[in-house]
Amino acid sequence: MGYLFLIVCSFMGGIYCRRASNNKLMIIQNYLSSSYPNFYYELSVDRFDIGQTEAFAFNLSRPSLKDKLDNLDDTRLKELLLDKYFADVGCIFFSLGAVFFFSLLILVL
């Protein structure tokens, strides 16, 4: 019964972190569209026909944009990106925890 509780808690933690990550992405998108419209337009270019929000998230994660983000020298933007990074890491951590506890449950039974 304890393993089932840990599985449910890990699963809910993963869902919560995923929601927090999506929320931070929307905040970053709104912040960039109001503060840096040209940079926002560059990030919103949909090259693969996947949708504007998905293209924004994909382009934001590209390593080639790290220099451009550093050149903006905006502390609020860096804090938002760091919060999104921690939410993504939390989502991975809780998902792996759920898989681990589920594996333990199967091995114990």
Backbone as XML, in Angstrom:
<?xml version="1.0"?>
<chain id="A" units="angstrom">
  <residue number="1" name="MET">
    <atom name="N" x="0.825" y="-1.197" z="0.000"/>
    <atom name="CA" x="0.000" y="0.000" z="0.000"/>
    <atom name="C" x="0.867" y="1.258" z="0.000"/>
  </residue>
  <residue number="2" name="GLY">
    <atom name="N" x="2.015" y="1.169" z="0.669"/>
    <atom name="CA" x="2.928" y="2.309" z="0.710"/>
    <atom name="C" x="3.502" y="2.627" z="-0.658"/>
  </residue>
  <residue number="3" name="TYR">
    <atom name="N" x="3.818" y="1.554" z="-1.441"/>
    <atom name="CA" x="4.343" y="1.780" z="-2.783"/>
    <atom name="C" x="3.309" y="2.460" z="-3.671"/>
  </residue>
  <residue number="4" name="LEU">
    <atom name="N" x="2.059" y="2.056" z="-3.521"/>
    <atom name="CA" x="0.995" y="2.675" z="-4.309"/>
    <atom name="C" x="0.868" y="4.159" z="-3.980"/>
  </residue>
  <residue number="5" name="PHE">
    <atom name="N" x="0.995" y="4.489" z="-2.706"/>
    <atom name="CA" x="0.961" y="5.890" z="-2.292"/>
    <atom name="C" x="2.131" y="6.661" z="-2.906"/>
  </residue>
  <residue number="6" name="LEU">
    <atom name="N" x="3.329" y="6.063" z="-2.903"/>
    <atom name="CA" x="4.495" y="6.729" z="-3.490"/>
    <atom name="C" x="4.341" y="6.903" z="-4.998"/>
  </residue>
  <residue number="7" name="ILE">
    <atom name="N" x="3.747" y="5.915" z="-5.657"/>
    <atom name="CA" x="3.522" y="6.021" z="-7.104"/>
    <atom name="C" x="2.562" y="7.163" z="-7.408"/>
  </residue>
  <residue number="8" name="VAL">
    <atom name="N" x="1.470" y="7.226" z="-6.667"/>
    <atom name="CA" x="0.476" y="8.281" z="-6.895"/>
    <atom name="C" x="1.073" y="9.649" z="-6.592"/>
  </residue>
  <residue number="9" name="CYS">
    <atom name="N" x="1.837" y="9.760" z="-5.505"/>
    <atom name="CA" x="2.462" y="11.049" z="-5.164"/>
    <atom name="C" x="3.468" y="11.477" z="-6.225"/>
  </residue>
  <residue number="10" name="SER">
    <atom name="N" x="4.265" y="10.538" z="-6.726"/>
    <atom name="CA" x="5.234" y="10.873" z="-7.770"/>
    <atom name="C" x="4.531" y="11.286" z="-9.052"/>
  </residue>
  <residue number="11" name="PHE">
    <atom name="N" x="3.473" y="10.573" z="-9.394"/>
    <atom name="CA" x="2.716" y="10.908" z="-10.592"/>
    <atom name="C" x="2.097" y="12.298" z="-10.478"/>
  </residue>
  <residue number="12" name="MET">
    <atom name="N" x="1.511" y="12.591" z="-9.325"/>
    <atom name="CA" x="0.901" y="13.909" z="-9.116"/>
    <atom name="C" x="1.967" y="15.007" z="-9.092"/>
  </residue>
  <residue number="13" name="GLY">
    <atom name="N" x="3.133" y="14.709" z="-8.521"/>
    <atom name="CA" x="4.231" y="15.675" z="-8.541"/>
    <atom name="C" x="4.684" y="15.974" z="-9.955"/>
  </residue>
  <residue number="14" name="GLY">
    <atom name="N" x="4.751" y="14.940" z="-10.803"/>
    <atom name="CA" x="5.112" y="15.138" z="-12.207"/>
    <atom name="C" x="4.096" y="15.982" z="-12.950"/>
  </residue>
  <residue number="15" name="ILE">
    <atom name="N" x="2.818" y="15.730" z="-12.687"/>
    <atom name="CA" x="1.759" y="16.524" z="-13.328"/>
    <atom name="C" x="1.827" y="17.975" z="-12.864"/>
  </residue>
  <residue number="16" name="TYR">
    <atom name="N" x="2.051" y="18.169" z="-11.566"/>
    <atom name="CA" x="2.146" y="19.534" z="-11.035"/>
    <atom name="C" x="3.330" y="20.282" z="-11.655"/>
  </residue>
  <residue number="17" name="CYS">
    <atom name="N" x="4.480" y="19.624" z="-11.756"/>
    <atom name="CA" x="5.654" y="20.279" z="-12.345"/>
    <atom name="C" x="5.437" y="20.569" z="-13.826"/>
  </residue>
  <residue number="18" name="ARG">
    <atom name="N" x="4.741" y="19.673" z="-14.520"/>
    <atom name="CA" x="4.458" y="19.916" z="-15.936"/>
    <atom name="C" x="3.542" y="21.125" z="-16.104"/>
  </residue>
  <residue number="19" name="ARG">
    <atom name="N" x="2.553" y="21.234" z="-15.234"/>
    <atom name="CA" x="1.668" y="22.404" z="-15.277"/>
    <atom name="C" x="2.427" y="23.681" z="-14.972"/>
  </residue>
  <residue number="20" name="ALA">
    <atom name="N" x="3.329" y="23.617" z="-13.997"/>
    <atom name="CA" x="4.135" y="24.790" z="-13.657"/>
    <atom name="C" x="5.036" y="25.172" z="-14.821"/>
  </residue>
  <residue number="21" name="SER">
    <atom name="N" x="5.592" y="24.181" z="-15.519"/>
    <atom name="CA" x="6.441" y="24.456" z="-16.675"/>
    <atom name="C" x="5.647" y="25.120" z="-17.797"/>
  </residue>
  <residue number="22" name="ASN">
    <atom name="N" x="4.449" y="24.617" z="-18.074"/>
    <atom name="CA" x="3.609" y="25.236" z="-19.105"/>
    <atom name="C" x="3.203" y="26.650" z="-18.714"/>
  </residue>
  <residue number="23" name="ASN">
    <atom name="N" x="2.916" y="26.857" z="-17.436"/>
    <atom name="CA" x="2.560" y="28.190" z="-16.952"/>
    <atom name="C" x="3.734" y="29.155" z="-17.125"/>
  </residue>
  <residue number="24" name="LYS">
    <atom name="N" x="4.933" y="28.714" z="-16.776"/>
    <atom name="CA" x="6.119" y="29.567" z="-16.943"/>
    <atom name="C" x="6.373" y="29.865" z="-18.417"/>
  </residue>
  <residue number="25" name="LEU">
    <atom name="N" x="6.121" y="28.882" z="-19.287"/>
    <atom name="CA" x="6.299" y="29.110" z="-20.719"/>
    <atom name="C" x="5.348" y="30.194" z="-21.216"/>
  </residue>
  <residue number="26" name="MET">
    <atom name="N" x="4.103" y="30.180" z="-20.752"/>
    <atom name="CA" x="3.145" y="31.216" z="-21.147"/>
    <atom name="C" x="3.554" y="32.584" z="-20.600"/>
  </residue>
  <residue number="27" name="ILE">
    <atom name="N" x="4.068" y="32.616" z="-19.380"/>
    <atom name="CA" x="4.531" y="33.883" z="-18.805"/>
    <atom name="C" x="5.714" y="34.419" z="-19.597"/>
  </residue>
  <residue number="28" name="ILE">
    <atom name="N" x="6.649" y="33.541" z="-19.968"/>
    <atom name="CA" x="7.806" y="33.957" z="-20.773"/>
    <atom name="C" x="7.339" y="34.463" z="-22.126"/>
  </residue>
  <residue number="29" name="GLN">
    <atom name="N" x="6.385" y="33.764" z="-22.723"/>
    <atom name="CA" x="5.866" y="34.172" z="-24.029"/>
    <atom name="C" x="5.214" y="35.550" z="-23.950"/>
  </residue>
  <residue number="30" name="ASN">
    <atom name="N" x="4.401" y="35.790" z="-22.945"/>
    <atom name="CA" x="3.760" y="37.099" z="-22.791"/>
    <atom name="C" x="4.780" y="38.185" z="-22.482"/>
  </residue>
  <residue number="31" name="TYR">
    <atom name="N" x="5.772" y="37.864" z="-21.661"/>
    <atom name="CA" x="6.793" y="38.849" z="-21.300"/>
    <atom name="C" x="7.626" y="39.241" z="-22.520"/>
  </residue>
  <residue number="32" name="LEU">
    <atom name="N" x="8.031" y="38.253" z="-23.316"/>
    <atom name="CA" x="8.827" y="38.566" z="-24.504"/>
    <atom name="C" x="8.011" y="39.313" z="-25.556"/>
  </residue>
  <residue number="33" name="SER">
    <atom name="N" x="6.737" y="38.970" z="-25.693"/>
    <atom name="CA" x="5.926" y="39.654" z="-26.704"/>
    <atom name="C" x="5.698" y="41.116" z="-26.349"/>
  </residue>
  <residue number="34" name="SER">
    <atom name="N" x="5.676" y="41.435" z="-25.057"/>
    <atom name="CA" x="5.473" y="42.833" z="-24.677"/>
    <atom name="C" x="6.789" y="43.599" z="-24.554"/>
  </residue>
  <residue number="35" name="SER">
    <atom name="N" x="7.853" y="42.940" z="-24.119"/>
    <atom name="CA" x="9.121" y="43.646" z="-23.893"/>
    <atom name="C" x="10.038" y="43.643" z="-25.110"/>
  </residue>
  <residue number="36" name="TYR">
    <atom name="N" x="10.109" y="42.522" z="-25.800"/>
    <atom name="CA" x="11.011" y="42.373" z="-26.947"/>
    <atom name="C" x="10.240" y="41.778" z="-28.127"/>
  </residue>
  <residue number="37" name="PRO">
    <atom name="N" x="9.432" y="42.585" z="-28.816"/>
    <atom name="CA" x="8.582" y="42.022" z="-29.882"/>
    <atom name="C" x="9.371" y="41.430" z="-31.051"/>
  </residue>
  <residue number="38" name="ASN">
    <atom name="N" x="10.513" y="42.023" z="-31.404"/>
    <atom name="CA" x="11.298" y="41.483" z="-32.520"/>
    <atom name="C" x="11.886" y="40.119" z="-32.169"/>
  </residue>
  <residue number="39" name="PHE">
    <atom name="N" x="12.395" y="40.000" z="-30.957"/>
    <atom name="CA" x="12.954" y="38.727" z="-30.506"/>
    <atom name="C" x="11.850" y="37.678" z="-30.364"/>
  </residue>
  <residue number="40" name="TYR">
    <atom name="N" x="10.684" y="38.110" z="-29.908"/>
    <atom name="CA" x="9.541" y="37.195" z="-29.799"/>
    <atom name="C" x="9.135" y="36.691" z="-31.183"/>
  </residue>
  <residue number="41" name="TYR">
    <atom name="N" x="9.128" y="37.574" z="-32.165"/>
    <atom name="CA" x="8.775" y="37.156" z="-33.520"/>
    <atom name="C" x="9.784" y="36.138" z="-34.043"/>
  </residue>
  <residue number="42" name="GLU">
    <atom name="N" x="11.060" y="36.360" z="-33.741"/>
    <atom name="CA" x="12.101" y="35.422" z="-34.173"/>
    <atom name="C" x="11.905" y="34.043" z="-33.531"/>
  </residue>
  <residue number="43" name="LEU">
    <atom name="N" x="11.499" y="34.037" z="-32.273"/>
    <atom name="CA" x="11.271" y="32.763" z="-31.589"/>
    <atom name="C" x="9.983" y="32.081" z="-32.034"/>
  </residue>
  <residue number="44" name="SER">
    <atom name="N" x="9.032" y="32.830" z="-32.537"/>
    <atom name="CA" x="7.730" y="32.269" z="-32.905"/>
    <atom name="C" x="7.659" y="31.784" z="-34.340"/>
  </residue>
  <residue number="45" name="VAL">
    <atom name="N" x="8.751" y="31.887" z="-35.084"/>
    <atom name="CA" x="8.745" y="31.433" z="-36.468"/>
    <atom name="C" x="8.545" y="29.918" z="-36.483"/>
  </residue>
  <residue number="46" name="ASP">
    <atom name="N" x="7.523" y="29.478" z="-37.201"/>
    <atom name="CA" x="7.152" y="28.063" z="-37.240"/>
    <atom name="C" x="7.734" y="27.429" z="-38.497"/>
  </residue>
  <residue number="47" name="ARG">
    <atom name="N" x="8.923" y="26.851" z="-38.378"/>
    <atom name="CA" x="9.596" y="26.265" z="-39.541"/>
    <atom name="C" x="9.092" y="24.857" z="-39.860"/>
  </residue>
  <residue number="48" name="PHE">
    <atom name="N" x="8.583" y="24.164" z="-38.860"/>
    <atom name="CA" x="8.212" y="22.762" z="-39.036"/>
    <atom name="C" x="6.706" y="22.542" z="-39.048"/>
  </residue>
  <residue number="49" name="ASP">
    <atom name="N" x="5.926" y="23.617" z="-39.075"/>
    <atom name="CA" x="4.461" y="23.546" z="-39.106"/>
    <atom name="C" x="3.926" y="22.727" z="-37.925"/>
  </residue>
  <residue number="50" name="ILE">
    <atom name="N" x="4.372" y="23.110" z="-36.715"/>
    <atom name="CA" x="3.951" y="22.400" z="-35.504"/>
    <atom name="C" x="3.065" y="23.261" z="-34.615"/>
  </residue>
  <residue number="51" name="GLY">
    <atom name="N" x="2.839" y="24.482" z="-34.991"/>
    <atom name="CA" x="2.032" y="25.389" z="-34.173"/>
    <atom name="C" x="2.918" y="26.445" z="-33.539"/>
  </residue>
  <residue number="52" name="GLN">
    <atom name="N" x="2.350" y="27.614" z="-33.310"/>
    <atom name="CA" x="3.145" y="28.743" z="-32.836"/>
    <atom name="C" x="3.682" y="28.531" z="-31.419"/>
  </residue>
  <residue number="53" name="THR">
    <atom name="N" x="2.875" y="27.995" z="-30.519"/>
    <atom name="CA" x="3.326" y="27.791" z="-29.142"/>
    <atom name="C" x="4.415" y="26.731" z="-29.075"/>
  </residue>
  <residue number="54" name="GLU">
    <atom name="N" x="4.238" y="25.637" z="-29.816"/>
    <atom name="CA" x="5.245" y="24.582" z="-29.831"/>
    <atom name="C" x="6.525" y="25.063" z="-30.504"/>
  </residue>
  <residue number="55" name="ALA">
    <atom name="N" x="6.384" y="25.866" z="-31.565"/>
    <atom name="CA" x="7.565" y="26.420" z="-32.228"/>
    <atom name="C" x="8.308" y="27.370" z="-31.298"/>
  </residue>
  <residue number="56" name="PHE">
    <atom name="N" x="7.559" y="28.151" z="-30.513"/>
    <atom name="CA" x="8.186" y="29.050" z="-29.548"/>
    <atom name="C" x="8.979" y="28.255" z="-28.517"/>
  </residue>
  <residue number="57" name="ALA">
    <atom name="N" x="8.391" y="27.184" z="-27.987"/>
    <atom name="CA" x="9.083" y="26.354" z="-26.991"/>
    <atom name="C" x="10.303" y="25.678" z="-27.605"/>
  </residue>
  <residue number="58" name="PHE">
    <atom name="N" x="10.178" y="25.196" z="-28.842"/>
    <atom name="CA" x="11.303" y="24.548" z="-29.513"/>
    <atom name="C" x="12.430" y="25.540" z="-29.767"/>
  </residue>
  <residue number="59" name="ASN">
    <atom name="N" x="12.086" y="26.713" z="-30.279"/>
    <atom name="CA" x="13.110" y="27.715" z="-30.576"/>
    <atom name="C" x="13.742" y="28.281" z="-29.310"/>
  </residue>
  <residue number="60" name="LEU">
    <atom name="N" x="12.992" y="28.344" z="-28.225"/>
    <atom name="CA" x="13.529" y="28.840" z="-26.960"/>
    <atom name="C" x="14.566" y="27.883" z="-26.387"/>
  </residue>
  <residue number="61" name="SER">
    <atom name="N" x="14.437" y="26.602" z="-26.694"/>
    <atom name="CA" x="15.365" y="25.608" z="-26.151"/>
    <atom name="C" x="16.604" y="25.407" z="-27.019"/>
  </residue>
  <residue number="62" name="ARG">
    <atom name="N" x="16.692" y="26.094" z="-28.135"/>
    <atom name="CA" x="17.864" y="25.931" z="-29.000"/>
    <atom name="C" x="19.110" y="26.518" z="-28.350"/>
  </residue>
  <residue number="63" name="PRO">
    <atom name="N" x="20.218" y="25.792" z="-28.387"/>
    <atom name="CA" x="21.457" y="26.317" z="-27.776"/>
    <atom name="C" x="22.009" y="27.551" z="-28.492"/>
  </residue>
  <residue number="64" name="SER">
    <atom name="N" x="21.690" y="27.728" z="-29.765"/>
    <atom name="CA" x="22.230" y="28.866" z="-30.508"/>
    <atom name="C" x="21.651" y="30.198" z="-30.030"/>
  </residue>
  <residue number="65" name="LEU">
    <atom name="N" x="20.543" y="30.170" z="-29.314"/>
    <atom name="CA" x="19.937" y="31.411" z="-28.825"/>
    <atom name="C" x="20.457" y="31.830" z="-27.456"/>
  </residue>
  <residue number="66" name="LYS">
    <atom name="N" x="21.332" y="31.031" z="-26.861"/>
    <atom name="CA" x="21.842" y="31.354" z="-25.535"/>
    <atom name="C" x="22.577" y="32.689" z="-25.541"/>
  </residue>
  <residue number="67" name="ASP">
    <atom name="N" x="23.372" y="32.955" z="-26.575"/>
    <atom name="CA" x="24.095" y="34.229" z="-26.652"/>
    <atom name="C" x="23.132" y="35.407" z="-26.790"/>
  </residue>
  <residue number="68" name="LYS">
    <atom name="N" x="22.085" y="35.237" z="-27.575"/>
    <atom name="CA" x="21.115" y="36.323" z="-27.733"/>
    <atom name="C" x="20.376" y="36.591" z="-26.428"/>
  </residue>
  <residue number="69" name="LEU">
    <atom name="N" x="20.053" y="35.532" z="-25.691"/>
    <atom name="CA" x="19.393" y="35.717" z="-24.396"/>
    <atom name="C" x="20.327" y="36.382" z="-23.396"/>
  </residue>
  <residue number="70" name="ASP">
    <atom name="N" x="21.616" y="36.038" z="-23.445"/>
    <atom name="CA" x="22.582" y="36.676" z="-22.544"/>
    <atom name="C" x="22.797" y="38.141" z="-22.906"/>
  </residue>
  <residue number="71" name="ASN">
    <atom name="N" x="22.721" y="38.465" z="-24.194"/>
    <atom name="CA" x="22.901" y="39.854" z="-24.625"/>
    <atom name="C" x="21.740" y="40.749" z="-24.199"/>
  </residue>
  <residue number="72" name="LEU">
    <atom name="N" x="20.569" y="40.169" z="-23.970"/>
    <atom name="CA" x="19.434" y="40.980" z="-23.520"/>
    <atom name="C" x="19.670" y="41.518" z="-22.116"/>
  </residue>
  <residue number="73" name="ASP">
    <atom name="N" x="20.416" y="40.791" z="-21.301"/>
    <atom name="CA" x="20.777" y="41.204" z="-19.939"/>
    <atom name="C" x="19.532" y="41.612" z="-19.146"/>
  </residue>
  <residue number="74" name="ASP">
    <atom name="N" x="18.543" y="40.751" z="-19.168"/>
    <atom name="CA" x="17.274" y="40.987" z="-18.478"/>
    <atom name="C" x="17.158" y="39.977" z="-17.337"/>
  </residue>
  <residue number="75" name="THR">
    <atom name="N" x="17.206" y="40.468" z="-16.109"/>
    <atom name="CA" x="17.194" y="39.559" z="-14.964"/>
    <atom name="C" x="15.840" y="38.872" z="-14.798"/>
  </residue>
  <residue number="76" name="ARG">
    <atom name="N" x="14.755" y="39.564" z="-15.104"/>
    <atom name="CA" x="13.429" y="38.938" z="-14.976"/>
    <atom name="C" x="13.298" y="37.768" z="-15.938"/>
  </residue>
  <residue number="77" name="LEU">
    <atom name="N" x="13.772" y="37.939" z="-17.160"/>
    <atom name="CA" x="13.707" y="36.865" z="-18.144"/>
    <atom name="C" x="14.565" y="35.678" z="-17.704"/>
  </residue>
  <residue number="78" name="LYS">
    <atom name="N" x="15.737" y="35.955" z="-17.167"/>
    <atom name="CA" x="16.605" y="34.871" z="-16.702"/>
    <atom name="C" x="15.983" y="34.125" z="-15.528"/>
  </residue>
  <residue number="79" name="GLU">
    <atom name="N" x="15.310" y="34.844" z="-14.638"/>
    <atom name="CA" x="14.626" y="34.186" z="-13.518"/>
    <atom name="C" x="13.484" y="33.306" z="-14.016"/>
  </residue>
  <residue number="80" name="LEU">
    <atom name="N" x="12.737" y="33.794" z="-14.992"/>
    <atom name="CA" x="11.641" y="32.996" z="-15.544"/>
    <atom name="C" x="12.164" y="31.743" z="-16.242"/>
  </residue>
  <residue number="81" name="LEU">
    <atom name="N" x="13.261" y="31.879" z="-16.983"/>
    <atom name="CA" x="13.846" y="30.718" z="-17.653"/>
    <atom name="C" x="14.386" y="29.712" z="-16.643"/>
  </residue>
  <residue number="82" name="LEU">
    <atom name="N" x="14.975" y="30.203" z="-15.550"/>
    <atom name="CA" x="15.477" y="29.310" z="-14.511"/>
    <atom name="C" x="14.324" y="28.578" z="-13.820"/>
  </residue>
  <residue number="83" name="ASP">
    <atom name="N" x="13.228" y="29.288" z="-13.560"/>
    <atom name="CA" x="12.052" y="28.644" z="-12.969"/>
    <atom name="C" x="11.488" y="27.562" z="-13.884"/>
  </residue>
  <residue number="84" name="LYS">
    <atom name="N" x="11.456" y="27.843" z="-15.196"/>
    <atom name="CA" x="10.968" y="26.845" z="-16.150"/>
    <atom name="C" x="11.900" y="25.640" z="-16.185"/>
  </residue>
  <residue number="85" name="TYR">
    <atom name="N" x="13.198" y="25.890" z="-16.111"/>
    <atom name="CA" x="14.168" y="24.795" z="-16.105"/>
    <atom name="C" x="13.962" y="23.902" z="-14.878"/>
  </residue>
  <residue number="86" name="PHE">
    <atom name="N" x="13.789" y="24.498" z="-13.707"/>
    <atom name="CA" x="13.580" y="23.716" z="-12.490"/>
    <atom name="C" x="12.267" y="22.929" z="-12.553"/>
  </residue>
  <residue number="87" name="ALA">
    <atom name="N" x="11.243" y="23.514" z="-13.147"/>
    <atom name="CA" x="9.974" y="22.795" z="-13.288"/>
    <atom name="C" x="10.133" y="21.603" z="-14.235"/>
  </residue>
  <residue number="88" name="ASP">
    <atom name="N" x="10.905" y="21.772" z="-15.313"/>
    <atom name="CA" x="11.154" y="20.659" z="-16.234"/>
    <atom name="C" x="11.955" y="19.549" z="-15.563"/>
  </residue>
  <residue number="89" name="VAL">
    <atom name="N" x="12.968" y="19.930" z="-14.785"/>
    <atom name="CA" x="13.770" y="18.933" z="-14.066"/>
    <atom name="C" x="12.902" y="18.213" z="-13.032"/>
  </residue>
  <residue number="90" name="GLY">
    <atom name="N" x="12.038" y="18.941" z="-12.352"/>
    <atom name="CA" x="11.129" y="18.320" z="-11.392"/>
    <atom name="C" x="10.189" y="17.335" z="-12.052"/>
  </residue>
  <residue number="91" name="CYS">
    <atom name="N" x="9.717" y="17.670" z="-13.236"/>
    <atom name="CA" x="8.828" y="16.770" z="-13.970"/>
    <atom name="C" x="9.548" y="15.464" z="-14.302"/>
  </residue>
  <residue number="92" name="ILE">
    <atom name="N" x="10.784" y="15.566" z="-14.758"/>
    <atom name="CA" x="11.569" y="14.369" z="-15.064"/>
    <atom name="C" x="11.837" y="13.569" z="-13.795"/>
  </residue>
  <residue number="93" name="PHE">
    <atom name="N" x="12.201" y="14.249" z="-12.724"/>
    <atom name="CA" x="12.498" y="13.590" z="-11.454"/>
    <atom name="C" x="11.288" y="12.814" z="-10.933"/>
  </residue>
  <residue number="94" name="PHE">
    <atom name="N" x="10.129" y="13.447" z="-10.911"/>
    <atom name="CA" x="8.935" y="12.777" z="-10.404"/>
    <atom name="C" x="8.481" y="11.650" z="-11.329"/>
  </residue>
  <residue number="95" name="SER">
    <atom name="N" x="8.655" y="11.809" z="-12.634"/>
    <atom name="CA" x="8.286" y="10.741" z="-13.563"/>
    <atom name="C" x="9.176" y="9.519" z="-13.367"/>
  </residue>
  <residue number="96" name="LEU">
    <atom name="N" x="10.471" y="9.754" z="-13.214"/>
    <atom name="CA" x="11.378" y="8.634" z="-12.952"/>
    <atom name="C" x="11.075" y="7.992" z="-11.603"/>
  </residue>
  <residue number="97" name="GLY">
    <atom name="N" x="10.689" y="8.797" z="-10.629"/>
    <atom name="CA" x="10.302" y="8.254" z="-9.330"/>
    <atom name="C" x="9.087" y="7.356" z="-9.431"/>
  </residue>
  <residue number="98" name="ALA">
    <atom name="N" x="8.108" y="7.766" z="-10.218"/>
    <atom name="CA" x="6.909" y="6.940" z="-10.393"/>
    <atom name="C" x="7.262" y="5.614" z="-11.060"/>
  </residue>
  <residue number="99" name="VAL">
    <atom name="N" x="8.128" y="5.658" z="-12.069"/>
    <atom name="CA" x="8.554" y="4.423" z="-12.738"/>
    <atom name="C" x="9.331" y="3.540" z="-11.769"/>
  </residue>
  <residue number="100" name="PHE">
    <atom name="N" x="10.208" y="4.133" z="-10.984"/>
    <atom name="CA" x="11.003" y="3.376" z="-10.017"/>
    <atom name="C" x="10.110" y="2.700" z="-8.975"/>
  </residue>
  <residue number="101" name="PHE">
    <atom name="N" x="9.176" y="3.438" z="-8.405"/>
    <atom name="CA" x="8.305" y="2.855" z="-7.385"/>
    <atom name="C" x="7.354" y="1.815" z="-7.979"/>
  </residue>
  <residue number="102" name="PHE">
    <atom name="N" x="6.939" y="2.017" z="-9.228"/>
    <atom name="CA" x="6.101" y="1.014" z="-9.881"/>
    <atom name="C" x="6.895" y="-0.266" z="-10.112"/>
  </residue>
  <residue number="103" name="SER">
    <atom name="N" x="8.165" y="-0.120" z="-10.504"/>
    <atom name="CA" x="9.020" y="-1.297" z="-10.678"/>
    <atom name="C" x="9.216" y="-2.029" z="-9.358"/>
  </residue>
  <residue number="104" name="LEU">
    <atom name="N" x="9.417" y="-1.278" z="-8.282"/>
    <atom name="CA" x="9.541" y="-1.911" z="-6.969"/>
    <atom name="C" x="8.261" y="-2.638" z="-6.577"/>
  </residue>
  <residue number="105" name="LEU">
    <atom name="N" x="7.127" y="-2.047" z="-6.892"/>
    <atom name="CA" x="5.850" y="-2.681" z="-6.579"/>
    <atom name="C" x="5.717" y="-4.010" z="-7.308"/>
  </residue>
  <residue number="106" name="ILE">
    <atom name="N" x="6.118" y="-4.038" z="-8.568"/>
    <atom name="CA" x="6.038" y="-5.278" z="-9.343"/>
    <atom name="C" x="7.009" y="-6.320" z="-8.789"/>
  </residue>
  <residue number="107" name="LEU">
    <atom name="N" x="8.220" y="-5.894" z="-8.426"/>
    <atom name="CA" x="9.204" y="-6.839" z="-7.893"/>
    <atom name="C" x="8.792" y="-7.391" z="-6.533"/>
  </residue>
  <residue number="108" name="VAL">
    <atom name="N" x="8.148" y="-6.582" z="-5.716"/>
    <atom name="CA" x="7.738" y="-7.029" z="-4.384"/>
    <atom name="C" x="6.561" y="-7.992" z="-4.478"/>
  </residue>
  <residue number="109" name="LEU">
    <atom name="N" x="5.645" y="-7.711" z="-5.383"/>
    <atom name="CA" x="4.482" y="-8.594" z="-5.517"/>
    <atom name="C" x="4.903" y="-9.811" z="-6.278"/>
  </residue>
</chain>
